[in-house]
């Protein structure tokens, strides 16, 4: 069972992998034309895109700029899970 659908910018492969390994349905932000629960961007072009601190179709946007993969996972988890925010993510090689 999916914990939520997350659109992730293509270059954030480690983030995509960690989210998938922990039950999230991950789609590529570039090909995304469906309803998602959350969006993760690199943050490098957020001002150009005009989405800094905004949401896309009601989905929160998380900038990965300056964050580790683990920190991005926790940001997504906090926004999409109403409880158990201290969950330790599953990390696979």
Secondary structure, 3 states (H helix, E strand, C coil): CCCCEEEECCCCHHHHHHHHHCCCEEEEHHHCCCCCCEEEECCCCHHHHCCCCCEECCEEEEECCCCCHHHHHHHHHHHHCCCCCCCCCCCCC
